[in-house]
Amino acid sequence: MDGSSTTIVTAPRTITTIVAIASDDTFAHVYSNARQMIEDGFGDADTRRGALEFFSAAGAQLVPVFGPAWQLVDLRDSRDEADADRLHQRLAAVVDHVVAYLRKNPEFVKASGLTLDEALLQLPRPAEQDLAHVLTLFPHYIDDGNAIRPLSRGNYWHNALHAAGWTH
């Protein structure tokens, strides 16, 4: 190397609505764009986390782009055919994982001021809702700030995703 700095080329088009999902279907968040996701800490090395996969809201898999220190710097379209049904099924598996956790740990829900039944009724229901609606119910960043918008009053859903086994 000649000591010159490395320039990272970003994707030719901005990918909006990114779904970050744990490869074991235990966690998912939705972001408006890659910048927001990276600013949430997904660009940093962190051994507490498991592997993540990234998708567009249409179900197209997104390919991570890494910088010189192996930090996530961008996402690009894989050019594979989008599979919305597969993404929908993966999000259903995430909800099922959290439901199982909440049933085993009702004290977690109680601390949020909800009964277990109330909490479960507020979760996404992928079997009954279309993918676009389900995506709006997963924790995600609001466009005008850096705070995660809760699924519902109390923000227990966002916290439950983390408590059920995946953390950031």
BELGI-V662325 format. One record per residue. N is the residue number from 0. RES is the residue in three letters. SS is DSSP state (helix for helix, strand for strand, loop for the rest). Layout:
# BELGI-V662325
<<N:RES:SS> <N:RES:SS>>
This chain:
# BELGI-V662325
<<0:MET:loop> <1:ASP:loop> <2:GLY:loop> <3:SER:loop> <4:SER:loop> <5:THR:loop> <6:THR:loop> <7:ILE:loop> <8:VAL:loop> <9:THR:loop> <10:ALA:loop> <11:PRO:loop> <12:ARG:loop> <13:THR:loop> <14:ILE:loop> <15:THR:strand> <16:THR:strand> <17:ILE:strand> <18:VAL:strand> <19:ALA:strand> <20:ILE:strand> <21:ALA:strand> <22:SER:loop> <23:ASP:loop> <24:ASP:loop> <25:THR:loop> <26:PHE:loop> <27:ALA:strand> <28:HIS:strand> <29:VAL:strand> <30:TYR:strand> <31:SER:strand> <32:ASN:strand> <33:ALA:helix> <34:ARG:helix> <35:GLN:helix> <36:MET:helix> <37:ILE:helix> <38:GLU:helix> <39:ASP:helix> <40:GLY:helix> <41:PHE:helix> <42:GLY:loop> <43:ASP:loop> <44:ALA:loop> <45:ASP:loop> <46:THR:loop> <47:ARG:loop> <48:ARG:loop> <49:GLY:loop> <50:ALA:loop> <51:LEU:strand> <52:GLU:strand> <53:PHE:strand> <54:PHE:strand> <55:SER:strand> <56:ALA:loop> <57:ALA:loop> <58:GLY:loop> <59:ALA:loop> <60:GLN:strand> <61:LEU:strand> <62:VAL:strand> <63:PRO:strand> <64:VAL:strand> <65:PHE:strand> <66:GLY:loop> <67:PRO:loop> <68:ALA:loop> <69:TRP:loop> <70:GLN:loop> <71:LEU:strand> <72:VAL:strand> <73:ASP:strand> <74:LEU:strand> <75:ARG:strand> <76:ASP:strand> <77:SER:loop> <78:ARG:loop> <79:ASP:loop> <80:GLU:loop> <81:ALA:loop> <82:ASP:loop> <83:ALA:helix> <84:ASP:helix> <85:ARG:helix> <86:LEU:helix> <87:HIS:helix> <88:GLN:helix> <89:ARG:helix> <90:LEU:helix> <91:ALA:helix> <92:ALA:helix> <93:VAL:helix> <94:VAL:helix> <95:ASP:helix> <96:HIS:helix> <97:VAL:helix> <98:VAL:helix> <99:ALA:helix> <100:TYR:helix> <101:LEU:helix> <102:ARG:helix> <103:LYS:helix> <104:ASN:loop> <105:PRO:helix> <106:GLU:helix> <107:PHE:helix> <108:VAL:helix> <109:LYS:helix> <110:ALA:loop> <111:SER:loop> <112:GLY:loop> <113:LEU:loop> <114:THR:loop> <115:LEU:helix> <116:ASP:helix> <117:GLU:helix> <118:ALA:helix> <119:LEU:helix> <120:LEU:helix> <121:GLN:helix> <122:LEU:loop> <123:PRO:loop> <124:ARG:loop> <125:PRO:loop> <126:ALA:loop> <127:GLU:loop> <128:GLN:loop> <129:ASP:loop> <130:LEU:helix> <131:ALA:helix> <132:HIS:helix> <133:VAL:helix> <134:LEU:helix> <135:THR:helix> <136:LEU:helix> <137:PHE:loop> <138:PRO:loop> <139:HIS:strand> <140:TYR:strand> <141:ILE:loop> <142:ASP:loop> <143:ASP:loop> <144:GLY:loop> <145:ASN:loop> <146:ALA:loop> <147:ILE:strand> <148:ARG:strand> <149:PRO:loop> <150:LEU:loop> <151:SER:loop> <152:ARG:loop> <153:GLY:loop> <154:ASN:loop> <155:TYR:helix> <156:TRP:helix> <157:HIS:helix> <158:ASN:helix> <159:ALA:helix> <160:LEU:helix> <161:HIS:helix> <162:ALA:helix> <163:ALA:loop> <164:GLY:loop> <165:TRP:loop> <166:THR:loop> <167:HIS:loop>>
